[in-house]
């Protein structure tokens, strides 16, 4: 069956370098035209034709009726010794088979002398997981039989792409109710389609093609097994006949495998050529005609690099290193890194420091282990500048942080770094690097005023375990500086987004007499967006009002912007989640202000009303006491109170 596309169109599409060439090619289902096109496509010397060939082979082998095209391309590449194309065939054929776990039965029988022995053996087998046991008399002896249910990896049947053969199909005419034979393609029955609907089709409909590609693969299962063995045989022979080409050729193939190709342990073992290349000599695996399996009692966790032609790999460590960067598949990268770890000394002459430093940004632990081992024994690290080390630290993966901090501590002279640069290091998130930066800062004997201002960036330190130590040292440093003004530095503490930094700043505020009486500092703190700072200010103001000498407190209040003070009181009283202990003190402050400034009743009495209507008893009592005291001391305020608090009953 053809899809209506004429054969010459294939050559025309390729000659035009049609951007949609591959999509249109995969829609062609004329097997004869496709087979004839293979030689012409392969012989095209242009780089674009080559690129399209590579891209075609990188896609799944599931284009309907493309068996002839694939087979002829494979034979042409094999005959030409085309390592690059054969590398793509190796990966493509490895992807064509994926086994699934099924359960099968394994039988066992054993002869014993007595019936008692038979019963004991049957009970033992049952305890070991035997699904069925039995025994019977066999002459003077007894025969015990058992059956075990065991998991097996098998290739599911029904995955072979239909070949488009036409055959008669009996259908019933819905009008005449007569039976008649129609010619339909074999995929009609396989996909459970209505044969009457597809009796006259001359090309595969798009919806049918999609279903075919999702469900089937080219070639029978037996042929796919053969093709992947034959593709690997090409590289095995190459390693024996032309060792100089083998490593480069198989490296190109290994770089083609993707993480999707090794999504599970069984999927990894289904890559026949990949496993041969990486673990051919491993005692953990056993090669069976239908695929690799684990040896008895072994697991994939025990796999170690044991490639075929291992001596060839050892002779070119640079190829292993390049594979780390090129590989798109995690097992290949891990294999290459473990191979390199065996020959670290021999790699130092062929790999540069900068290339190894780039590996510290890698997410895989074994890759970082190789980079760390390489750097620990390197002799020319003095050529790496401090700025380069810091740039590497900014992008290093979590697995590399510990070793990077260790190497930086040995290689960098902190005297060559500015205080601002070290501060950025100490303020970072990784604990080893933050601790290194803090150690360098502590070692400095003194700081200028500008340097102390730069140190305040530590208030945003991201390493939580180290932040208490950082804040304690920072407070001692900036507060004890000669001629240091506490206001600006203290504000930086109290404006930090970290609660522990604000807590340190509040303790400093309470202990520093200059700061406590600084009106400018109070004015700026009244606008703080943080509850803990506002509550602390309200408590401090209340404590000073309650102290024996109240003149300084009143002077401070008179100096402050009354609008900001009222905003502070309102924010505390309206906070429904915090400030329970501070609210009674704020109520007294509001009442005291109202007693001195009755003209502000319209602004202050609503605050007392909020406290008076609170669900918390201490706030209600404090508000009621404040109102009663206000009326007793200032009788002229009673009409205003009655106006704003009508719910109060006066006697």
C-alpha positions as CSV (number, residue, x, y, z in Angstrom):
1,X,0.0,0.0,0.0
2,X,1.4,3.5,-0.9
3,X,0.6,6.9,0.5
4,X,0.3,8.7,-2.8
5,X,3.8,10.2,-2.6
6,X,5.8,9.8,-5.8
7,X,9.4,8.4,-5.5
8,X,11.2,11.5,-7.1
9,X,9.9,13.7,-4.3
10,X,12.3,12.2,-1.9
11,X,15.3,13.3,-3.8
12,X,13.7,16.7,-4.5
13,X,13.1,17.3,-0.8
14,X,16.6,16.4,0.1
15,X,18.1,18.6,-2.7
16,X,16.0,21.6,-1.6
17,X,17.2,21.1,2.0
18,X,13.5,21.3,2.9
19,X,13.2,22.2,6.7
20,X,10.3,19.8,7.0
21,X,12.3,17.0,5.2
22,X,12.4,14.5,8.2
23,X,8.7,15.0,9.0
24,X,7.7,14.5,5.4
25,X,10.1,11.5,5.0
26,X,8.6,9.7,8.0
27,X,5.1,10.1,6.5
28,X,6.2,8.2,3.4
29,X,5.1,4.6,3.6
30,X,6.1,3.4,0.1
31,X,8.6,0.7,1.2
32,X,10.0,0.2,-2.3
33,X,10.6,3.9,-2.8
34,X,12.2,4.3,0.6
35,X,14.6,1.3,0.1
36,X,15.7,2.7,-3.2
37,X,16.3,6.2,-1.7
38,X,18.7,4.8,1.0
39,X,21.8,4.6,-1.3
40,X,21.2,8.0,-2.8
41,X,20.8,9.6,0.6
42,X,23.8,7.9,2.1
43,X,26.0,8.9,-0.9
44,X,25.1,12.6,-0.7
45,X,28.3,14.3,0.4
46,X,26.8,17.5,1.7
47,X,27.0,18.3,5.5
48,X,23.3,19.0,5.5
49,X,22.4,15.6,4.2
50,X,24.7,14.1,6.8
51,X,23.1,16.1,9.6
52,X,19.6,15.0,8.5
53,X,20.8,11.3,8.4
54,X,22.0,11.7,12.0
55,X,18.8,13.3,13.1
56,X,16.7,10.6,11.4
57,X,18.6,7.9,13.3
58,X,18.3,9.8,16.6
59,X,14.5,9.5,16.4
60,X,12.7,6.2,17.4
61,X,12.6,3.5,14.8
62,X,8.8,3.5,14.4
63,X,8.1,5.2,11.1
64,X,5.6,3.0,9.2
65,X,7.1,0.8,6.4
66,X,10.6,2.2,6.9
67,X,12.2,-1.3,7.5
68,X,13.9,-1.3,4.1
69,X,15.3,2.2,4.5
70,X,16.8,1.5,7.9
71,X,18.3,-1.9,6.9
72,X,19.9,-0.5,3.7
73,X,21.4,2.5,5.5
74,X,22.8,0.2,8.2
75,X,24.4,-2.1,5.6
76,X,25.9,0.8,3.7
77,X,27.4,2.3,6.8
78,X,28.8,-1.0,8.0
79,X,30.4,-1.7,4.6
80,X,31.9,1.8,4.5
81,X,33.3,1.6,8.0
82,X,31.4,4.7,8.9
83,X,32.0,5.0,12.6
84,X,29.7,8.0,13.1
85,X,26.7,6.5,11.5
86,X,27.3,3.1,13.1
87,X,27.4,4.9,16.5
88,X,23.9,6.1,15.9
89,X,22.7,2.7,14.8
90,X,24.2,1.2,18.0
91,X,22.2,3.6,20.2
92,X,19.1,3.3,18.0
93,X,19.0,-0.5,18.1
94,X,19.7,-0.6,21.8
95,X,16.6,1.6,22.3
96,X,14.4,-0.7,20.2
97,X,14.1,-3.4,22.9
98,X,12.7,-2.8,26.4
99,X,11.9,-5.7,28.7
100,X,9.2,-5.7,31.4
101,X,8.9,-7.8,34.5
102,X,6.7,-10.8,34.3
103,X,6.2,-13.7,36.7
104,X,6.9,-17.3,35.7
105,X,7.0,-20.8,37.3
106,X,10.0,-22.8,38.3
107,X,9.6,-26.4,39.3
108,X,11.8,-28.5,41.5
109,X,11.7,-32.1,42.7
110,X,13.7,-34.2,45.1
111,X,13.6,-37.9,46.2
112,X,13.7,-38.7,49.9
113,X,13.6,-42.0,51.8
114,X,10.6,-41.7,54.2
115,X,7.3,-40.0,54.4
116,X,8.4,-37.9,57.4
117,X,11.4,-36.6,55.4
118,X,9.0,-35.7,52.5
119,X,6.7,-33.7,54.9
120,X,9.7,-31.9,56.4
121,X,11.1,-31.0,53.0
122,X,7.8,-29.8,51.7
123,X,7.3,-27.6,54.9
124,X,10.9,-26.2,54.4
125,X,10.1,-25.3,50.7
126,X,6.9,-23.7,51.8
127,X,8.7,-21.5,54.3
128,X,11.2,-20.5,51.6
129,X,8.4,-19.1,49.4
130,X,7.3,-22.1,47.4
131,X,3.8,-21.4,46.0
132,X,2.8,-25.1,45.8
133,X,4.3,-28.4,47.3
134,X,3.3,-32.0,47.2
135,X,4.8,-35.5,47.5
136,X,3.9,-39.0,46.6
137,X,5.2,-42.6,47.0
138,X,7.7,-43.7,44.4
139,X,8.5,-47.3,45.0
140,X,10.3,-47.6,48.4
141,X,11.0,-43.8,48.4
142,X,9.0,-40.6,48.2
143,X,9.2,-37.8,45.6
144,X,8.7,-34.2,46.7
145,X,7.7,-31.6,44.1
146,X,7.5,-27.8,44.5
147,X,6.7,-24.8,42.3
148,X,8.2,-21.3,42.7
149,X,6.8,-18.1,41.2
150,X,9.7,-16.0,40.1
151,X,10.0,-12.6,38.3
152,X,11.5,-12.6,34.8
153,X,12.5,-9.9,32.3
154,X,10.8,-10.5,29.0
155,X,10.2,-8.5,25.8
156,X,6.4,-8.0,25.6
157,X,4.9,-9.5,22.5
158,X,2.7,-7.5,20.0
159,X,5.3,-4.7,19.6
160,X,6.3,-5.4,16.0
161,X,5.2,-2.8,13.4
162,X,2.6,-4.2,10.9
163,X,4.0,-4.6,7.4
164,X,1.0,-3.1,5.5
165,X,-0.1,-6.4,3.9
166,X,-3.5,-6.4,2.2
167,X,-5.9,-9.3,3.0
168,X,-9.7,-10.0,2.6
169,X,-11.9,-9.0,5.5
170,X,-15.5,-10.0,5.8
171,X,-17.9,-7.1,6.6
172,X,-21.7,-6.6,6.7
173,X,-23.2,-3.9,4.5
174,X,-25.3,-1.8,6.9
175,X,-28.0,-1.2,4.1
176,X,-28.4,-4.6,2.4
177,X,-27.2,-6.6,5.5
178,X,-25.2,-8.8,3.1
179,X,-21.7,-10.1,3.9
180,X,-18.9,-9.1,1.5
181,X,-15.1,-9.3,1.4
182,X,-13.0,-6.1,1.4
183,X,-9.3,-5.6,1.1
184,X,-7.8,-3.9,4.2
185,X,-4.4,-3.5,5.7
186,X,-3.3,-5.7,8.6
187,X,-3.1,-2.7,10.9
188,X,-6.9,-2.4,10.7
189,X,-7.5,-5.5,12.7
190,X,-4.4,-5.0,15.0
191,X,-5.7,-1.5,16.0
192,X,-9.3,-2.7,16.2
193,X,-10.5,-0.3,13.5
194,X,-13.6,-0.5,11.5
195,X,-12.6,-2.3,8.2
196,X,-15.5,-0.9,6.3
197,X,-14.2,2.7,7.1
198,X,-10.7,1.9,5.7
199,X,-11.6,-0.3,2.7
200,X,-10.7,2.4,0.2
201,X,-7.8,4.2,1.8
202,X,-4.7,4.8,-0.3
203,X,-2.6,6.4,2.4
204,X,-2.2,6.0,6.2
205,X,-4.4,8.5,8.0
206,X,-2.5,10.8,10.5
207,X,-4.4,9.5,13.5
208,X,-3.7,5.9,12.5
209,X,0.0,6.7,11.9
210,X,0.2,8.3,15.4
211,X,-1.2,5.1,17.0
212,X,1.2,2.9,15.1
213,X,4.2,4.9,16.1
214,X,3.2,5.0,19.8
215,X,2.6,1.2,20.0
216,X,5.0,-0.5,17.6
217,X,8.6,-0.6,16.6
218,X,10.2,-1.7,13.3
219,X,11.3,-5.3,12.8
220,X,10.3,-8.4,14.8
221,X,11.8,-8.9,18.2
222,X,14.2,-11.6,16.9
223,X,15.4,-9.2,14.2
224,X,15.9,-6.4,16.7
225,X,18.0,-8.7,18.9
226,X,20.1,-9.6,15.9
227,X,20.5,-6.0,14.7
228,X,21.8,-4.7,18.1
229,X,24.2,-7.7,18.4
230,X,25.5,-6.9,14.8
231,X,25.9,-3.2,15.6
232,X,28.0,-4.0,18.7
233,X,30.0,-6.6,16.7
234,X,31.1,-3.8,14.4
235,X,32.7,-1.9,17.4
236,X,34.1,-5.1,18.9
237,X,35.9,-6.0,15.7
238,X,37.1,-2.4,15.4
239,X,38.7,-2.7,18.8
240,X,40.6,-5.7,17.7
241,X,41.5,-4.7,14.2
242,X,42.0,-1.0,14.5
243,X,42.6,0.0,18.2
244,X,43.5,3.5,17.3
245,X,39.9,4.2,16.0
246,X,38.0,2.3,18.7
247,X,38.0,4.7,21.6
248,X,37.0,7.7,19.4
249,X,34.3,5.7,17.7
250,X,32.7,4.2,20.8
251,X,33.0,7.5,22.6
252,X,30.8,9.1,19.9
253,X,28.3,6.3,20.5
254,X,28.3,6.6,24.3
255,X,27.7,10.3,24.0
256,X,24.4,9.6,22.2
257,X,22.7,7.7,25.0
258,X,20.2,9.8,27.1
259,X,18.9,9.5,30.6
260,X,15.6,8.3,29.1
261,X,17.5,5.2,27.8
262,X,18.4,4.2,31.3
263,X,15.3,5.2,33.2
264,X,15.4,2.0,35.3
265,X,17.8,-0.9,36.1
266,X,16.2,-3.2,33.5
267,X,16.3,-0.4,30.9
268,X,20.0,0.0,31.6
269,X,20.6,-3.7,31.0
270,X,18.5,-3.6,27.8
271,X,21.3,-1.5,26.1
272,X,23.2,-4.4,24.8
273,X,26.1,-2.4,23.2
274,X,26.3,0.2,26.0
275,X,26.7,-2.5,28.7
276,X,29.4,-4.3,26.6
277,X,31.3,-1.0,26.2
278,X,31.2,-0.2,29.9
279,X,30.9,-3.4,31.8
280,X,31.8,-6.3,29.4
281,X,34.2,-8.0,32.0
282,X,32.0,-7.4,35.0
283,X,31.2,-10.4,37.2
284,X,28.0,-8.8,38.3
285,X,26.4,-9.3,34.9
286,X,25.8,-12.3,32.6
287,X,25.3,-12.0,28.9
288,X,22.3,-14.1,27.7
289,X,21.2,-14.5,24.0
290,X,18.1,-12.3,24.9
291,X,19.9,-9.7,26.9
292,X,22.0,-8.9,30.0
293,X,21.0,-10.2,33.4
294,X,22.3,-10.0,36.9
295,X,24.5,-12.8,38.2
296,X,23.0,-14.8,41.0
297,X,23.0,-12.9,44.3
298,X,24.4,-9.7,42.7
299,X,22.9,-6.2,42.3
300,X,23.5,-3.2,40.1
301,X,24.9,-1.3,43.0
302,X,28.0,-3.5,42.8
303,X,28.8,-2.5,39.2
304,X,32.3,-1.1,38.7
305,X,33.9,0.0,35.4
306,X,35.1,-3.1,33.6
307,X,35.0,-2.2,29.9
308,X,36.1,-4.4,27.0
309,X,39.5,-3.2,25.7
310,X,40.3,-1.4,29.1
311,X,43.9,-0.9,28.1
312,X,42.8,1.2,25.1
313,X,40.9,3.5,27.5
314,X,43.8,3.8,29.9
315,X,46.1,4.9,27.0
316,X,43.9,7.9,26.2
317,X,42.6,9.5,29.5
318,X,41.8,12.6,27.6
319,X,38.9,10.7,25.8
320,X,37.5,9.8,29.2
321,X,37.6,13.4,30.4
322,X,35.9,14.6,27.2
323,X,33.2,12.0,27.7
324,X,32.3,13.7,31.0
325,X,31.3,16.8,29.1
326,X,29.7,15.1,26.1
327,X,27.7,12.4,27.8
328,X,24.0,12.9,28.2
329,X,23.5,9.8,30.2
330,X,24.2,9.6,33.9
331,X,25.7,6.0,34.0
332,X,28.1,7.0,31.2
333,X,29.3,10.1,33.1
334,X,29.7,8.1,36.3
335,X,31.6,5.3,34.5
336,X,34.0,7.9,32.9
337,X,34.6,9.6,36.3
338,X,35.3,6.3,38.0
339,X,37.7,5.3,35.3
340,X,39.5,8.6,35.7
341,X,39.7,8.2,39.4
342,X,41.8,5.1,38.8
343,X,44.3,7.1,36.8
344,X,44.3,10.5,38.4
345,X,48.1,11.0,38.1
346,X,48.2,10.3,34.4
347,X,45.4,12.8,33.7
348,X,47.3,15.8,35.1
349,X,49.5,16.2,32.1
350,X,46.5,16.2,29.6
351,X,43.9,18.2,31.5
352,X,44.2,21.8,32.5
353,X,43.3,23.4,35.9
354,X,40.5,25.5,34.4
355,X,38.8,22.4,32.9
356,X,38.9,20.6,36.3
357,X,37.6,23.7,38.1
358,X,34.6,23.7,35.8
359,X,33.7,20.2,37.1
360,X,33.2,21.6,40.6
361,X,29.8,22.9,39.3
362,X,28.7,19.4,38.4
363,X,25.8,17.8,40.4
364,X,27.1,14.3,40.4
365,X,29.2,13.3,43.4
366,X,31.6,11.0,41.6
367,X,32.5,13.7,39.1
368,X,33.2,16.1,41.9
369,X,35.3,13.4,43.7
370,X,37.5,13.2,40.6
371,X,37.9,17.0,40.4
372,X,38.7,17.1,44.1
373,X,41.3,14.3,43.9
374,X,42.8,16.0,40.9
375,X,43.1,19.3,42.6
376,X,44.5,17.9,45.8
377,X,47.5,16.6,44.0
378,X,48.0,19.3,41.4
379,X,51.2,21.3,41.5
380,X,50.3,24.4,39.6
381,X,47.3,25.8,41.6
382,X,49.3,28.9,42.4
383,X,48.5,30.2,38.9
384,X,44.8,30.4,39.8
385,X,43.9,33.9,41.0
386,X,41.9,34.6,44.1
387,X,39.1,36.1,41.9
388,X,39.0,32.8,39.9
389,X,38.6,30.8,43.1
390,X,35.7,33.0,44.2
391,X,34.0,32.8,40.9
392,X,34.2,29.0,41.1
393,X,32.8,29.1,44.6
394,X,29.8,31.1,43.4
395,X,28.8,28.3,41.0
396,X,30.0,25.2,42.8
397,X,27.6,22.4,43.4
398,X,26.8,21.4,47.0
399,X,28.9,18.3,46.7
400,X,32.0,20.4,45.9
401,X,31.7,23.0,48.6
402,X,33.6,21.1,51.4
403,X,36.7,20.3,49.2
404,X,36.6,23.8,47.6
405,X,36.7,25.5,51.0
406,X,39.6,23.2,52.0
407,X,41.6,24.1,48.8
408,X,40.8,27.8,49.0
409,X,42.0,27.9,52.6
410,X,45.4,26.6,51.4
411,X,45.8,28.5,48.1
412,X,44.4,32.0,48.8
413,X,46.2,34.7,50.9
414,X,43.3,36.7,52.4
415,X,45.5,39.8,52.6
416,X,45.1,40.0,48.8
417,X,41.3,40.3,49.2
418,X,39.3,43.3,50.0
419,X,37.0,43.3,53.1
420,X,34.0,43.7,50.8
421,X,35.0,40.5,48.9
422,X,35.5,38.4,52.0
423,X,32.2,39.8,53.4
424,X,30.4,38.5,50.4
425,X,31.9,35.1,50.9
426,X,31.0,35.0,54.6
427,X,27.4,36.1,53.8
428,X,26.8,33.3,51.4
429,X,24.7,30.2,52.0
430,X,27.2,27.3,51.9
431,X,28.5,26.7,55.5
432,X,32.1,25.7,54.7
433,X,32.7,28.8,52.5
434,X,30.8,31.1,55.0
435,X,33.0,29.8,57.8
436,X,36.1,30.4,55.8
437,X,35.1,34.0,55.1
438,X,34.3,34.6,58.7
439,X,37.7,33.1,59.8
440,X,39.5,35.5,57.4
441,X,37.5,38.5,58.7
442,X,38.3,37.6,62.4
443,X,42.0,37.4,61.5
444,X,42.1,41.1,60.5
445,X,43.4,43.3,63.2
446,X,41.3,46.4,62.5
447,X,38.8,47.9,60.2
448,X,38.3,51.4,58.8
449,X,35.0,53.3,59.0
450,X,34.3,52.4,55.4
451,X,35.2,48.7,56.0
452,X,32.8,48.6,59.0
453,X,30.0,49.9,56.8
454,X,30.8,47.2,54.3
455,X,30.7,44.6,57.1
456,X,27.0,45.4,57.6
457,X,26.3,43.2,54.6
458,X,26.7,40.3,57.0
459,X,23.3,41.2,58.4
460,X,21.9,39.4,55.4
461,X,24.0,36.3,55.9
462,X,22.2,33.3,54.4
463,X,23.9,30.5,56.4
464,X,21.6,30.0,59.3
465,X,23.8,27.7,61.4
466,X,26.6,30.3,61.3
467,X,24.5,33.4,61.6
468,X,24.5,33.7,65.4
469,X,28.3,33.6,65.4
470,X,28.4,36.1,62.5
471,X,26.0,38.5,64.3
472,X,27.8,38.4,67.6
473,X,31.2,39.1,66.0
474,X,29.7,41.9,63.8
475,X,28.0,43.6,66.8
476,X,31.3,43.7,68.7
477,X,33.2,45.0,65.6
478,X,30.9,47.8,64.5
479,X,29.9,48.9,68.0
480,X,33.4,49.1,69.4
481,X,34.9,51.0,66.5
482,X,36.6,54.2,67.4
483,X,34.3,57.2,66.7
484,X,31.6,54.9,65.5
485,X,28.1,56.3,65.6
486,X,25.6,53.7,66.7
487,X,22.6,55.1,64.9
488,X,23.3,54.1,61.3
489,X,24.7,50.7,62.2
490,X,21.9,50.0,64.7
491,X,19.3,50.8,62.1
492,X,20.9,48.3,59.8
493,X,20.5,45.7,62.4
494,X,16.9,46.6,63.2
495,X,15.9,46.8,59.5
496,X,17.3,43.3,58.6
497,X,14.9,40.8,57.1
498,X,16.2,38.2,59.6
499,X,14.5,38.1,63.0
500,X,17.7,37.0,64.8
501,X,19.6,40.1,63.4
502,X,16.8,42.4,64.7
503,X,16.9,40.6,68.0
504,X,20.6,41.4,68.3
505,X,19.9,45.0,67.3
506,X,17.2,45.4,69.9
507,X,19.5,44.2,72.7
508,X,22.0,46.8,71.4
509,X,19.3,49.4,71.4
510,X,18.4,48.7,75.1
511,X,22.0,48.6,76.3
512,X,23.3,51.7,74.5
513,X,22.3,54.9,76.4
514,X,23.2,57.1,73.4
515,X,20.9,55.3,71.2
516,X,18.0,55.2,73.6
517,X,17.9,59.0,73.8
518,X,18.5,59.6,70.1
519,X,15.4,61.2,68.8
520,X,16.4,60.7,65.2
521,X,16.8,57.0,65.8
522,X,13.3,56.8,67.5
523,X,11.7,58.7,64.6
524,X,13.1,56.3,62.0
525,X,12.3,53.2,64.1
526,X,8.6,54.3,64.5
527,X,8.2,53.5,60.8
528,X,9.6,50.0,61.1
529,X,7.6,47.3,59.2
530,X,8.5,44.6,61.7
531,X,6.2,43.7,64.6
532,X,9.0,42.8,67.0
533,X,10.6,46.2,66.6
534,X,7.3,48.1,67.1
535,X,6.5,46.1,70.1
536,X,9.9,46.7,71.6
537,X,9.6,50.5,71.0
538,X,6.2,50.5,72.7
539,X,7.4,48.6,75.7
540,X,10.5,50.8,76.0
541,X,8.4,53.9,75.9
542,X,6.0,52.5,78.5
543,X,8.8,51.5,80.7
544,X,10.3,54.9,80.7
545,X,7.0,56.5,81.4
546,X,6.5,54.2,84.4
547,X,10.0,54.9,85.7
548,X,10.4,57.2,88.7
549,X,11.8,60.1,86.7
550,X,9.3,60.6,83.9
551,X,10.6,64.0,82.6
552,X,13.0,62.4,80.1
553,X,10.2,60.2,78.7
554,X,7.9,63.2,78.2
555,X,10.6,65.2,76.6
556,X,11.2,62.3,74.2
557,X,7.5,62.0,73.4
558,X,7.3,65.8,72.8
559,X,10.2,65.6,70.4
560,X,8.8,62.7,68.4
561,X,6.3,63.2,65.6
562,X,2.9,62.6,67.2
563,X,1.5,61.2,64.0
564,X,4.2,58.5,64.0
565,X,3.6,57.7,67.7
566,X,-0.1,57.3,67.1
567,X,0.7,55.0,64.2
568,X,2.9,52.9,66.5
569,X,0.2,52.7,69.1
570,X,-2.4,51.7,66.5
571,X,-0.2,49.1,65.0
572,X,0.3,47.4,68.4
573,X,-3.3,47.6,69.4
574,X,-4.7,46.3,66.1
575,X,-2.2,43.4,65.9
576,X,-4.4,40.3,66.6
577,X,-1.5,37.8,66.7
578,X,1.2,39.5,68.7
579,X,1.8,42.1,71.4
580,X,-0.4,40.8,74.2
581,X,2.1,41.9,76.9
582,X,2.8,45.2,75.3
583,X,-0.8,46.3,74.7
584,X,-1.7,47.2,78.3
585,X,1.3,49.5,78.4
586,X,0.3,51.1,75.1
587,X,-3.2,51.7,76.5
588,X,-1.7,53.6,79.4
589,X,0.4,55.7,77.0
590,X,-2.7,56.5,75.0
591,X,-4.6,57.5,78.1
592,X,-1.7,59.6,79.3
593,X,-1.5,61.4,76.0
594,X,-5.2,62.0,76.0
595,X,-5.0,63.5,79.5
596,X,-2.4,66.0,78.3
597,X,-4.0,66.6,74.9
598,X,-7.8,66.3,75.1
599,X,-8.0,68.0,71.7
600,X,-6.7,64.7,70.2
601,X,-9.7,62.7,71.6
602,X,-11.0,62.1,68.1
603,X,-7.7,60.3,67.2
604,X,-7.0,58.6,70.5
605,X,-10.3,57.4,71.8
606,X,-10.9,55.0,68.9
607,X,-7.7,53.3,70.0
608,X,-9.0,52.9,73.5
609,X,-12.2,51.6,72.1
610,X,-10.3,48.8,70.3
611,X,-8.7,47.7,73.5
612,X,-11.9,48.0,75.5
613,X,-13.7,45.7,73.0
614,X,-10.8,43.2,72.9
615,X,-11.5,39.5,73.7
616,X,-8.4,39.6,76.0
617,X,-9.2,40.5,79.6
618,X,-5.9,42.3,80.4
619,X,-6.4,44.7,77.5
620,X,-10.1,45.4,78.5
621,X,-9.1,46.0,82.1
622,X,-6.2,48.3,81.1
623,X,-8.5,50.3,78.7
624,X,-11.3,50.6,81.3
625,X,-8.9,51.7,84.0
626,X,-7.4,54.3,81.6
627,X,-10.8,55.7,80.8
628,X,-11.9,55.9,84.4
629,X,-8.7,57.5,85.4
630,X,-9.0,60.0,82.6
631,X,-12.5,61.1,83.6
632,X,-11.5,61.3,87.3
633,X,-8.5,63.5,86.7
634,X,-10.0,65.5,83.8
635,X,-13.8,65.7,84.4
636,X,-14.2,68.0,81.4
637,X,-13.3,64.9,79.2
638,X,-16.4,63.0,80.3
639,X,-18.7,64.3,77.5
640,X,-16.1,63.4,74.8
641,X,-15.7,59.9,76.3
642,X,-19.5,59.4,76.4
643,X,-19.6,60.4,72.8
644,X,-16.9,57.9,71.6
645,X,-17.7,55.1,74.1
646,X,-21.5,55.0,74.4
647,X,-21.5,51.4,75.6
648,X,-20.1,52.4,79.0
649,X,-22.6,52.7,81.8
650,X,-21.8,55.6,84.2
651,X,-23.0,55.8,87.8
